[in-house]
Amino acid sequence: MSPRTRRRVLALPLAALLLTGTVGVADARSGGSVAAAGITATVNADGSYRITTQQPAAWTFTGTVGRAVTGQSTNTGTDAIGQYQEIVFTYTDSVRRSGSIRVYQNSPVVLFGSTNLASVANTAASGATFPALGSPALPYRQSFQHASWSPYVFNGTLAPDSPLLTFDAQNRGYLVSPADNFPVAAMTRSSSSNTVSAGITSSVGTLPAGFTHRTLLVVGSGVNSTYGTWGSALLALGGKRPVANDANATLNKLGYWTDNGATYYYKYDTARGYAGTLDAVVKDFAAKGTPVGYLQLDSWWYPKGSSNSWQGNGTDRGGEYTYRAAPALFPNGLAAFKQQVGVPLVTHARWIDPASPYRQQYSMSGDVVKDAAFWNSAMDYLASAGVVTYEQDWLSAKAQPKYNLTDPDGYLGNMARAAAAKGITMQYCMALPWNNLQSTLYPNLETTRVSGDRFERGKWDAFLFGSRFASALGVQPWADVFMSTETNNLLLATLSAGMVGVGDALGRQSVSNLQKSVRSDGVIVKPDTALVPLDGVYPAIAANANAPMVAGTTSDHNGLKGGYVFAYARNGGSQPVSFSPNSMGVAGSAYVYNYFAGAGRVVPAGGSFTDTVTANGSYYVVAPVGSSGIAFLGDTGKFASLGSKRIAQLSDNGSVQATVAFAASEQSVTVRGYAPAAPHVTASSGSAGAVRYDAGTHLFSVDVRPGADHTAAITVAAS
């Protein structure tokens, strides 16, 4: 179904929850209410309902089911989100329905639900809207478009499958989204009344008896905190844990990519052949001390189109003819190639070509397979060939199922289950908003592309706002391929906390740049969480499209946080920027170090750091000044200088205690920091050299060597 078709939506009732817990009967004449976490939900006998909040502001959300309600009761219980209070009620329009509003004891979340208790046609006249929330009229909105890579939009038209964030200049806001049925869920917003309504897309003709749909409302202070609360709630409902940023080789180590924008996308060194070219690349990276941990094979690796060839045919080269290695490129098969290169593989996938024999062998939905037998066969083949990640591309185009109540799960669900059974993780590419929401149901969906093909300067904004969307849902964002000579692209990919993958020509990589991102074993030294726009960026850009970007992330060592900030002008020239270390969780006073200038200054507790940045950006490491009076910057030879793959432990209880982690082949690391006077550095394991101190800048450095366990434990004490 086309995006245009999906926008023809109906505001239909939301389906109810199975109820557990203690039940109390409400007075049907006066209605009933429940309250938790500063949120009160009230349902009146005439069918009107109201949500009021105390924090972050005194807001009221209102609506009505348009009918008198009966059988009201209040419940208490616990679900995956936490302890809750709930109102349950019934009403009748074209059919009898059961509705509920649930508020949570320890989280500013409201969960709406309704069930149609008999089968009903999915038409505009079939029932009242629930919820249809008349909402506080805050000045700004952000949502994500129904288009490739779910691009962000401020104050634009709401796509039916997108969450909607509404916020003010103080970063207080509320977020509304579907809580399930993501492929067919549809939200609308009335600009005249600021009413957000939830429903099911018109391609679904009938809602069966017992059909359940839910919607989330989350309120919060701070845009990033609100996204975090919302994502945690969806992950809880979906039964998924956030993906660790070092979960496997694709996230933990440097990768080599052959997708659109890479050197070897549909081309290779003809003297070596495709397999020989990539084998030479992998060996060259290893020989130069920046080994790759995996190799991505893009759509060139399998036969496509009616020509049944790896080149395919037509402007888009066609869909999959068969999902097997092209014999012309891999005469001995994919498994033999994996043995040749000696690293795990990531394999790309498209849609099914009209000429493919799969269309006669398996059940289809549009141009994709929904048949579990196909997915079991495909994942068996990949697993036997050493593939660790399956990449489903073209999700916003030809790789879409029919939008009904079964086919999307037959497609993405069977894909995910078959991959999980073989220990294969997944990546989405060209994802629509609903694809990202659906990822909360699949524990092995670990990464998603958040910006267009070939990462470059013009895609930085999309990457950062897309990273906020993806990381809130527990998925690691992926920027896409770039060249290692592009310092800022490499920096941003490293700070994404997700994949880092390059596509340089054989022998053309920048080893010095790569060594700022990875250790000599290829392990990425990264922050704990994805780089995302800081809170103040949202109202600034919503009010002024040319406002600068300031994005941040952190490394957290048991509450002692260090930060990383990348800022750039978005007006094409230069712009002033400002950020508070405290707002990033870097407590007390902090030392802000301009990474490329090699200098910095102390910002007092509660203060802000200001600077002027260009379109190419500036990068800052933000280190807390601990009780020792020292700000430990870590290994500034790495972009994420305090990342846990280099600084394994860090504390400051009057002196800095740091454990430095080394790759097996690394012999020495230089750590740096700020101190009012030259500090003393000692090592309880490994060894530390003489301290070098610059009395003008108050920066010190010391060379540290590992012990037998490839770590060094050092103490940095004030004079």
C-alpha positions in Angstrom: 0.0 0.0 0.0 1.3 3.4 -0.9 2.0 6.1 1.7 -0.9 8.1 0.3 -3.2 5.2 0.9 -2.0 4.8 4.4 -2.9 8.5 5.1 -6.6 7.8 4.5 -7.2 6.8 8.1 -10.2 6.4 10.3 -10.5 7.4 14.0 -11.6 4.1 15.5 -11.8 2.7 19.1 -8.8 1.4 20.8 -8.8 -2.1 22.1 -8.9 -3.1 25.7 -6.5 -4.9 28.0 -6.8 -8.1 29.8 -7.4 -6.9 33.3 -5.6 -8.1 36.4 -5.5 -6.9 40.0 -7.9 -5.5 42.5 -11.3 -4.3 41.3 -13.6 -1.7 42.7 -17.0 -0.5 41.4 -17.3 3.1 40.5 -20.5 5.2 40.7 -21.9 5.0 37.2 -23.8 8.3 37.8 -20.9 10.4 38.8 -18.0 8.5 37.1 -14.8 7.4 38.6 -11.1 8.4 38.7 -7.7 7.0 39.5 -4.4 8.8 40.2 -0.7 7.9 40.2 2.6 9.7 39.6 0.8 13.1 39.6 -1.6 12.1 36.9 -5.4 11.7 37.4 -7.7 10.0 35.0 -11.4 10.5 35.2 -14.3 8.9 33.2 -17.7 10.5 33.6 -21.1 8.7 33.3 -21.8 10.6 30.1 -18.7 9.2 28.4 -16.5 12.2 28.8 -13.0 11.6 30.1 -10.2 13.8 31.4 -6.5 13.4 32.1 -4.9 16.0 34.4 -1.2 16.3 35.3 0.7 18.1 38.0 4.1 17.7 36.5 5.8 19.0 34.5 2.8 21.5 34.4 -0.9 21.6 35.2 -2.2 20.2 31.9 -5.6 18.8 31.0 -6.4 16.4 28.2 -10.1 15.8 27.4 -12.3 13.7 25.2 -15.5 11.7 25.0 -16.7 8.3 23.7 -20.0 10.0 22.7 -22.1 7.5 24.6 -23.1 6.9 28.2 -20.8 4.4 29.9 -21.8 1.5 32.1 -20.1 -1.1 34.3 -17.4 1.2 35.5 -14.8 -0.2 37.8 -11.3 0.7 39.1 -8.5 -1.7 39.2 -5.0 -1.9 40.7 -2.3 -4.2 39.4 1.1 -4.6 37.8 2.1 -5.1 34.2 5.4 -4.9 32.3 5.6 -1.1 32.8 4.9 -1.3 36.5 2.2 -0.8 39.2 -0.9 0.9 37.9 -4.3 2.3 38.7 -7.0 1.8 36.1 -10.6 2.7 35.1 -12.4 0.2 33.1 -15.8 0.8 31.5 -18.2 -0.3 28.7 -20.3 1.5 26.2 -22.2 0.7 23.0 -22.2 2.5 19.6 -22.4 0.2 16.6 -21.2 -2.7 18.9 -20.5 -3.1 22.5 -17.0 -2.0 23.6 -14.8 -2.2 26.6 -12.5 0.7 27.3 -9.8 1.4 29.9 -7.4 4.2 31.0 -4.4 3.1 33.0 -2.0 5.4 35.0 1.3 4.2 36.6 2.6 4.5 40.1 6.2 5.3 39.2 6.1 6.6 35.6 4.4 9.5 33.9 2.6 7.2 31.5 -1.0 6.8 30.5 -2.1 3.7 28.6 -5.5 3.8 26.8 -7.2 0.7 25.5 -10.5 -0.6 24.1 -11.9 -3.8 22.7 -14.8 -4.2 20.3 -16.7 -7.1 21.8 -18.2 -8.1 18.5 -17.0 -8.0 14.9 -17.4 -4.6 13.3 -16.8 -3.0 10.0 -13.8 -0.6 10.0 -15.7 2.5 8.8 -16.0 6.0 10.0 -19.5 5.4 11.2 -18.7 2.3 13.1 -17.8 3.8 16.5 -16.7 6.8 18.6 -13.1 7.7 18.7 -11.1 6.6 21.8 -8.9 8.3 22.7 -9.5 11.6 20.9 -7.4 13.8 23.2 -8.0 17.5 23.2 -4.5 18.5 24.3 -2.7 21.5 25.7 -1.8 23.9 23.0 2.0 24.0 23.3 3.9 25.9 20.6 6.1 23.2 19.0 5.8 19.7 17.6 8.1 17.0 16.3 7.2 13.9 14.4 8.7 11.5 11.8 7.6 11.3 8.2 6.2 8.3 6.4 9.2 8.1 4.1 12.6 6.4 3.9 14.6 6.4 7.1 11.7 8.2 8.9 13.0 11.7 8.5 12.1 14.2 11.3 9.8 17.2 10.8 9.1 20.1 13.2 5.6 21.6 13.2 4.6 19.6 10.1 1.7 17.3 9.2 1.5 14.2 11.3 2.2 10.9 9.5 -0.3 8.2 10.6 2.4 5.8 11.8 4.5 8.4 13.7 4.8 9.3 17.4 3.9 12.9 18.0 6.0 15.0 20.5 4.4 18.3 21.6 6.6 20.7 23.7 7.3 24.2 24.8 10.3 26.5 25.1 11.1 25.1 28.6 11.3 21.5 27.1 8.2 20.4 28.9 6.1 18.2 26.7 3.9 15.2 26.0 4.2 12.4 23.5 1.4 10.3 22.0 1.9 7.1 20.0 0.4 3.7 19.2 1.2 1.1 21.8 0.6 -1.9 19.5 -0.7 -2.9 16.0 2.0 -0.6 14.6 1.7 -1.6 10.9 -2.0 -0.6 10.8 -2.2 2.0 13.6 -3.0 5.5 12.4 -3.0 8.7 14.3 -4.4 12.1 13.2 -4.2 15.6 14.6 -6.7 18.3 14.2 -4.8 21.6 13.8 -7.9 23.6 14.8 -8.6 21.9 18.1 -5.2 20.3 18.8 -7.0 17.0 19.1 -4.9 13.8 18.6 -7.0 10.8 17.6 -5.9 7.2 17.3 -7.3 4.6 14.9 -6.7 1.8 12.4 -5.8 2.4 8.7 -8.6 2.1 6.2 -7.0 -0.9 4.4 -8.3 -3.0 7.3 -11.9 -3.7 6.4 -13.2 -5.5 9.5 -12.1 -5.5 13.1 -12.8 -9.0 14.5 -14.5 -9.6 17.8 -12.0 -9.2 20.6 -9.7 -6.9 18.6 -7.5 -4.9 21.0 -5.6 -1.6 20.3 -3.7 0.6 22.7 -2.3 4.1 22.7 0.4 5.7 25.0 0.5 9.2 26.4 3.7 10.2 28.1 4.4 13.5 29.8 7.8 14.8 30.9 10.3 17.6 31.6 13.1 17.5 29.0 12.7 16.3 25.5 15.3 13.5 25.9 13.8 12.4 29.2 10.3 12.2 27.6 11.6 10.2 24.7 13.4 7.9 27.1 10.3 7.3 29.3 8.2 6.6 26.2 10.6 4.2 24.7 11.0 2.3 28.0 7.3 1.9 28.2 7.1 0.5 24.6 10.0 -1.8 25.2 8.3 -3.1 28.4 5.1 -3.8 26.6 6.9 -5.5 23.7 9.1 -7.6 26.1 12.4 -6.4 24.7 15.5 -5.1 26.5 17.5 -2.3 25.0 20.3 -3.6 22.8 23.8 -3.3 24.3 26.1 -1.3 22.2 28.7 -4.1 22.2 26.2 -6.9 21.8 28.1 -8.6 19.0 30.9 -8.1 16.5 28.9 -5.8 14.3 28.4 -3.4 17.2 31.6 -4.0 19.1 34.1 -3.8 16.2 35.0 -1.8 13.1 33.2 -3.0 10.0 33.9 -2.8 6.2 30.9 -1.9 4.0 30.1 -2.4 0.3 26.8 -0.6 0.1 25.8 2.5 -1.9 28.5 5.1 -1.5 31.3 2.6 -0.7 34.2 2.0 -3.1 33.2 -1.5 -4.0 29.5 -1.1 -4.5 28.8 -3.1 -7.7 32.5 -2.8 -8.7 35.8 -4.4 -7.8 39.4 -4.8 -8.8 39.0 -6.8 -12.0 42.5 -8.4 -11.5 41.4 -9.8 -8.2 37.7 -10.5 -8.7 35.0 -9.4 -6.2 35.9 -12.1 -3.6 39.6 -11.5 -4.0 39.2 -7.7 -3.7 37.4 -7.9 -0.4 39.7 -10.6 0.9 42.6 -8.2 0.1 40.8 -5.3 1.9 40.3 -7.4 5.1 43.9 -8.5 5.2 45.2 -4.9 4.5 43.2 -3.5 7.4 44.5 -6.2 9.8 48.1 -5.6 8.6 47.8 -1.9 9.4 46.6 -2.4 13.0 42.9 -1.6 12.4 41.3 -5.0 11.8 37.7 -5.2 10.7 35.4 -7.4 12.8 32.9 -8.1 10.0 32.2 -7.6 6.3 29.0 -6.3 4.8 27.8 -7.7 1.4 25.3 -5.4 -0.2 22.7 -6.2 -2.9 25.3 -7.1 -5.4 25.9 -10.5 -3.7 22.8 -12.3 -4.9 21.0 -12.7 -8.3 18.4 -10.1 -9.1 15.8 -9.2 -11.7 14.5 -11.2 -14.7 18.2 -11.5 -15.8 18.9 -13.7 -12.8 22.3 -12.0 -12.5 24.2 -10.2 -9.8 24.1 -6.9 -11.8 20.3 -7.2 -12.1 18.4 -5.1 -14.7 16.5 -1.8 -14.8 17.1 1.4 -12.9 16.7 -0.3 -9.5 18.4 -3.6 -10.7 15.3 -5.6 -9.6 14.4 -7.6 -6.7 15.8 -10.9 -5.4 15.6 -13.7 -8.0 17.0 -16.2 -5.5 18.5 -15.3 -2.1 21.7 -17.2 -2.6 25.3 -16.1 -3.5 25.7 -15.3 -7.2 27.7 -18.1 -8.8 29.5 -15.7 -11.0 31.0 -14.0 -8.0 31.2 -16.9 -5.5 31.8 -20.1 -7.5 32.5 -22.0 -4.4 29.5 -20.6 -2.4 29.1 -18.1 0.4 30.4 -20.3 3.1 33.7 -20.8 1.3 34.0 -17.0 0.9 33.5 -16.5 4.6 36.3 -19.0 5.3 38.5 -17.1 2.8 38.1 -13.7 4.4 38.0 -15.0 8.0 35.4 -12.6 9.4 31.7 -12.7 10.0 29.3 -11.5 7.3 26.4 -9.0 7.2 24.1 -9.7 4.2 21.7 -7.3 2.5 18.2 -8.2 1.2 15.7 -6.5 -1.1 12.1 -7.5 -2.2 11.1 -10.5 -4.3 11.4 -9.9 -8.1 8.3 -10.6 -10.3 10.4 -13.2 -12.1 11.5 -15.0 -9.0 10.5 -18.6 -8.6 9.8 -17.8 -5.0 6.4 -16.4 -6.0 5.2 -19.9 -7.0 6.9 -21.6 -4.0 5.8 -19.4 -1.1 2.9 -17.3 0.2 3.4 -13.7 -0.7 2.2 -10.3 0.5 2.7 -7.8 -2.2 6.4 -8.1 -3.1 7.6 -9.8 0.1 7.3 -13.3 1.4 5.2 -13.9 4.5 5.7 -17.7 4.5 7.6 -19.0 7.5 9.1 -21.8 5.4 11.0 -19.2 3.2 12.4 -17.4 6.2 13.5 -20.7 7.9 15.2 -21.7 4.6 16.9 -18.3 4.2 18.2 -18.1 7.7 19.4 -21.7 7.6 21.5 -20.8 4.5 22.9 -17.6 6.1 23.8 -19.3 9.4 25.6 -22.1 7.6 27.7 -19.5 5.7 28.8 -17.5 8.8 26.3 -14.6 8.5 25.7 -12.9 11.8 23.4 -10.0 10.7 20.6 -9.9 8.1 19.8 -6.4 6.7 16.3 -5.9 5.3 16.4 -2.9 3.0 13.8 -1.0 0.9 11.3 -1.1 3.8 9.7 2.2 2.6 9.4 1.1 -1.0 8.9 -2.4 -2.6 9.7 -4.4 0.6 6.4 -3.6 2.2 3.6 -6.1 3.0 -0.1 -5.6 2.5 -1.5 -3.6 5.4 -3.9 -5.9 7.2 -4.1 -7.6 10.6 -1.9 -10.6 9.6 0.5 -10.0 6.8 3.0 -7.6 8.5 3.6 -10.2 11.2 3.9 -12.9 8.6 6.6 -10.8 6.9 8.6 -9.1 9.7 7.6 -11.5 12.5 8.5 -14.7 10.6 11.7 -13.0 9.5 12.7 -12.1 13.0 11.7 -15.5 14.5 13.6 -17.5 11.9 16.7 -15.3 12.3 16.6 -15.5 16.1 16.3 -19.3 15.9 19.7 -19.3 14.1 21.3 -16.7 16.3 21.2 -14.0 13.6 20.6 -10.4 14.4 18.8 -8.0 12.1 19.1 -4.5 10.7 16.4 -2.3 9.1 17.1 0.0 6.3 14.8 2.7 4.7 12.5 2.0 7.7 9.2 3.8 8.1 8.1 5.0 11.5 6.0 1.9 12.1 9.0 -0.4 11.3 10.9 1.2 14.1 8.0 0.9 16.5 7.6 -2.7 15.5 11.2 -3.3 16.4 10.2 -3.3 20.1 8.7 -6.8 19.4 11.9 -8.3 18.1 14.9 -8.8 20.5 17.3 -9.6 17.7 16.5 -6.4 15.7 19.6 -4.6 16.9 20.3 -1.8 14.5 18.5 0.6 12.1 19.7 3.0 9.5 18.7 6.6 10.5 19.9 8.6 7.5 20.2 8.2 3.8 22.8 6.4 1.7 26.4 7.5 2.1 26.9 9.4 5.3 28.1 13.0 4.7 27.7 16.5 6.0 24.2 17.1 4.6 22.9 14.1 6.5 24.1 15.1 10.0 20.8 16.6 11.1 18.8 13.6 10.0 21.2 11.2 11.6 21.0 13.0 15.0 17.3 13.3 15.2 16.8 9.8 13.8 19.2 8.5 16.5 16.9 10.0 19.1 14.0 8.0 17.6 15.9 4.8 17.3 17.7 4.8 20.6 14.6 5.6 22.5 13.2 2.3 21.2 16.3 0.4 22.4 17.8 0.0 18.9 21.4 1.2 18.0 21.4 3.8 15.2 23.5 3.3 12.1 24.8 6.3 10.1 25.8 4.4 7.0 29.1 4.1 5.2 31.7 6.8 4.8 35.5 7.0 4.2 37.9 6.8 7.1 39.6 10.0 5.8 36.5 11.9 6.7 37.3 12.8 10.3 34.0 14.3 11.5 31.9 11.5 9.9 34.1 9.0 11.7 33.7 10.9 14.9 29.9 11.1 14.7 29.6 7.4 13.8 31.8 6.6 16.8 29.7 8.8 19.1 26.5 7.1 17.8 27.4 4.2 20.1 26.3 1.9 17.3 28.1 0.6 14.2 31.2 2.1 12.7 31.7 1.1 9.1 33.9 2.4 6.3 34.2 1.7 2.6 37.7 2.9 1.6 39.5 1.7 -1.5 42.1 -1.0 -0.9 45.1 0.6 0.8 43.5 4.1 1.0 42.2 4.1 4.6 43.4 6.6 7.2 45.0 4.5 9.9 45.6 7.6 12.1 41.9 8.5 12.0 40.7 4.9 12.6 43.0 4.7 15.6 40.9 7.5 17.2 37.9 5.3 17.0 39.2 1.8 17.6 41.8 -0.1 19.5 44.4 -2.2 17.7 42.1 -5.2 18.0 39.3 -3.3 16.1 37.2 -2.8 19.2 35.4 0.5 19.1 35.9 2.9 22.0 32.5 4.5 22.2 30.2 6.2 24.7 27.4 4.4 26.5 24.5 5.9 24.7 23.8 7.4 21.3 24.7 11.0 20.4 21.5 13.0 20.2 20.5 16.6 20.2 20.5 18.3 23.6 17.1 19.4 25.0 17.6 23.0 24.2 18.1 22.3 20.5 14.4 21.2 20.0 12.7 24.5 20.8 15.5 26.4 19.2 15.2 24.7 15.8 11.4 24.5 16.1 11.3 28.3 16.4 14.2 29.0 14.0 15.1 26.5 11.3 18.6 27.9 11.1 19.5 27.5 14.8 22.7 25.6 15.5 23.0 22.0 16.5 24.4 20.9 19.8 24.4 17.1 20.4 25.7 15.2 23.3 26.3 11.8 24.9 28.1 10.4 28.0 30.2 7.7 29.5 29.0 6.7 33.0 31.3 5.2 35.5 29.1 4.3 38.4 27.6 7.8 38.5 30.8 9.7 37.6 29.8 10.9 34.1 32.0 12.3 31.4 30.4 13.9 28.4 31.0 14.4 24.7 29.5 17.3 22.7 29.5 17.9 19.0 28.2 21.3 17.8 28.0 22.9 14.4 26.4 25.8 12.6 23.4 25.1 10.6 23.2 28.4 8.8 26.1 27.8 6.5 28.4 30.2 8.4 29.3 30.4 12.0 27.1 30.6 15.1 27.5 30.9 18.9 26.6 27.8 20.9 26.1 27.1 24.6 25.6 24.1 26.7 25.6 23.2 30.4 27.6 20.3 31.6 25.2 19.8 34.5 22.3 19.3 32.0 24.2 16.3 30.6 24.5 14.7 34.0 28.1 15.9 34.5 27.8 16.9 38.1 29.5 19.9 39.8 32.2 21.9 38.0 33.6 20.4 34.8 36.5 20.9 32.4 35.5 21.3 28.8 38.2 20.2 26.4 38.2 21.3 22.8 39.4 18.0 21.3 40.9 19.3 18.1 42.3 22.5 19.6 43.9 20.6 22.5 42.8 23.2 25.1 39.9 23.8 27.4 38.6 25.6 30.5 36.8 25.0 33.7 33.1 25.6 33.9 31.8 26.1 37.4 28.9 24.1 38.8 25.6 25.2 37.2 27.5 27.3 34.6 27.5 27.1 30.8 30.2 26.7 28.2 30.0 29.0 25.2 31.9 29.0 21.9 31.5 29.9 18.2 31.3 27.0 15.8 31.4 26.7 12.0 29.4 24.4 9.6 32.1 21.8 10.0 31.6 21.6 13.7 33.6 21.5 17.0 34.1 18.6 19.3 34.4 18.8 23.2 35.1 16.3 25.9 33.4 17.2 29.2 35.2 15.8 32.3 33.9 16.3 35.8 36.2 18.0 38.3 36.1 15.5 41.1 36.7 16.0 44.8 40.4 15.6 44.0 40.3 18.9 42.1 41.3 16.9 39.0 39.4 16.4 35.7 40.5 13.1 34.2 40.1 13.2 30.4 41.2 9.6 29.8 42.8 8.6 26.5 42.4 11.6 24.3 44.0 9.6 21.5 40.4 8.2 21.2 37.3 10.3 20.3 35.4 8.8 23.2 38.3 9.3 25.6 36.4 7.9 28.7 34.7 5.1 26.9 34.5 1.8 28.8 36.6 -0.2 26.3 39.5 2.0 27.2 38.7 3.4 30.7 37.1 0.3 32.3 36.7 1.9 35.7 36.8 5.4 37.1 36.2 7.0 40.5 37.2 10.1 42.4 37.1 10.0 46.2 39.8 12.6 46.8 42.1 11.0 44.2 41.3 9.6 40.7 41.3 5.8 40.5 41.3 4.6 36.9 41.6 1.2 35.2 42.9 1.4 31.7 42.0 -1.5 29.3 44.4 -2.5 26.5 44.1 -4.7 23.4 46.5 -7.6 23.6 48.9 -6.0 21.1 48.9 -2.5 22.7 52.0 -1.7 24.7 51.2 1.9 25.9 48.4 4.4 26.2 48.8 8.1 27.1 46.1 9.4 29.5 45.5 13.1 30.1 43.7 15.4 32.4 43.4 18.8 34.0 44.9 19.6 37.4 45.6 23.0 39.2 49.1 21.7 39.8 51.2 18.8 38.6 49.6 15.6 40.1 51.3 12.4 41.3 50.5 9.2 39.3 51.1 5.7 40.6 50.2 2.3 39.3 49.0 -0.7 41.4 49.0 -2.9 38.3 50.8 -2.2 35.1 53.1 0.8 35.2 53.0 4.6 34.8 55.7 6.8 33.5 56.7 10.3 34.5 54.1 13.0 34.6 54.3 15.7 32.0 52.6 19.0 33.1 52.0 22.3 31.3 51.7 25.0 33.9 50.1 27.4 31.4 47.2 25.1 30.4 47.2 23.0 33.6 47.0 19.9 31.4 49.0 16.8 32.4 49.7 13.6 30.5 51.3 10.3 31.5 52.2 7.1 29.6 50.6 3.9 31.1 51.6 0.3 30.3 49.5 -2.8 30.9 50.1 -5.7 33.2 49.8 -9.3 32.3 46.0 -9.1 32.3 46.1 -6.3 29.7 45.0 -3.6 32.1 46.6 -1.0 34.3 45.2 0.4 37.5 46.4 3.9 38.3 45.9 6.6 40.9 46.1 10.3 40.1 46.5 12.4 43.2 46.8 16.1 43.7 50.1 17.6 44.8 
